[in-house]
Amino acid sequence: MAPVQACKQLGAFALFALFALTGGGCGGKEGFDGQVYHAERGGFQLGPIPSSWERLHLDGPLLAFVDHASGGAVEVHVQCGKDADDVPLSALTKHLLIGYTERAFREEKVLPLDGRESLHTVVDAKLDGVQVTLDAYVMKKDGCVYDLVYVAKPAKYEAGAPGFTTFVAGFHTVGG
């Protein structure tokens, strides 16, 4: 399916979630071979991608997927340089939550990810008046910040959470 067609089929909820996280629309990015995102800086390998996920090409995240099983969305963002080492994980996570209202945190704890600390946050919130559950891992490594994010409606969150957890567990940086 063409990326623009996939974006049209996401529906209002997933589009709001993706636009809020990326600030962009449907477009294209390259460098992913299905398991490894190749980049001069900030390259990474991911865990298995569930069969219910379809890759989208969006401006903003390096990788984005719609999860047809949960109706949710998954994104991977990487930002290198720009004083990434000076900003605490909690502040970086709060930045991800800009635009979300009525936040109720289910979980917020430091977990190991690829030999570093990551801040894992699960929060119920509203995005443009729509109730969602956001699951995010934020990690800093080698001058880069990595955000791995899954968002779904609360009633469907549990359907996609195990796949997202496995996807994140296989995360490893590669390259320089």
N, C-alpha and C positions, 0 to 999 in steps of 0.2 A: 504494500500500500504506500502511496506517495505521502511524504511528510505532511503536506498541506491537508490532504484528505484525512489523515489520522488526527490532526489538530481539530478539524471540523467535527469529527466524531466523538471527541472527548466530552462534549457537553459543557454547560456553564460552570459547574462546580470545579472540574479539573482545570479548565482554562483559567478560572480565577486564581486557583492555587498556583498554577505554573506562572502566570503573569506576575503575581505578587512576589514570587520567589526570584524571578529572573528580571523583571522589568522589561521583558521583550516579547517578541512574537515568534511565529514560525519562520525558520530560516535554516541554515545549515552549518555544521561544523564537521571536520574530518579528523582522522587520527586514531580511530577505534577499530580494532580488528575482531571484536566480539568478546574479547577477554582482557586485553590490555589497551589502555589509552596511551598512545605514544606521543611524547612531547619532549622538547629539549630540557625543560624544567617542569616539574609537576606531573610527570608520567606515573601511571599507577595500573595495578592489576586488581581485578575485582573477583568476588566469589561468583558462583553460578547464577546465571540470569534465569529466573523462572520462565517457563513456557508461556505463562499468561501475560508477560510483559512484552510490549512493543516499543521499539526505539522511536523516539521523536527527534527531530532536528529543530532546535530552538536557539534563538539568540540569547546568550546569557550563560546557561550551564554548559559545561563540556559534554555532559551526557544527560539525557532525559528519557524517561520511559513512562508510558501509561500502563497501569496494571489492570487488565480487563477483569480479573477475578474480584478485585476490591473496588474498582472504579477510581482508584487512587493514582497518584503520580510519584515518581522517584526522580530525583535530580542529584547530580554530582557537580559541585563547583570547586574550582581550584584557583587560588590567587597567590602568586609568588611575588616576593619583594614587598615594597610598600610597608616596611616596618612590621611585618607579620609577627616577629618574635616579641615585640613590645606590648602586644595586646593580649590580655588574659582570655582564656577560653570562655569564661562566663560572659564577657563583654561581646565576644564574637557571636556567641549563641543569641544574646539579646538582640543583636543586629538582625539575625535571621527572623526574629519575631516581630519586627516592625510591621505594622499594618494589621496584626492580629489583636483582637480585643477579647475581653472576658476570659483571660487565661487562667486555667486551673492545671497546675503541674502534677502529673502522675509520678514522674520520676526525673531526677536530675542527679547524676552521679558520674564520677570520674572512673573510666574503664580503660584498660590497655587496648591499644590498636596499633598494629605494626611497630611494636617496640616503643611506643610513646603513649603519653596520657591523651585521652580524648574525653570530651564532655558529652555524655549521652543524655538527651533530654526528650521526654515524651510529655506533651502538653495538649490538653483539650482547649480549644479557643474558637473564636469566631473570626471568619475572614469575609468581609463584605456582607455580614449578617448571616453567613452560613456556618453552622457548627462543623468543625473539623478536628481531627487528631493529627498532630504533627510529631514525627519521630525523627530526631536529628542527632548525628554524630559530628562533632567538630574537633579537628586535630591540627596541630602545627608540626611541621617537620621540614628541616633543611630550607628554611626561609619561605615555606609555602603554607597556606591555610587550606585545609580540605574540609568541605562540608558535604555530607551524605545525608539526604533528606527524603523522607517518605511522608506523604500527606494523604489522608482519606477521610471520608465521613466516618464518624464514630461507630456506627452500626456495622460498617464494612472493614474497619481498621484491622481487626483480628484476622480477617481472611488473608491480608497481605503482609502482616507483620513478620511471620516466620520466614518468608522468602526474602524480605528486606534484611532481616538479621543475618541470614546465611550469606547474602550478597555483601554485607558489610564485613562479616567475619573473614572473608577471603581477600580483603583490601590489603595491598602492599604497594609501597612506592617503588618505582623502577627508574632507571636512568640517573641523570645528573641532578 
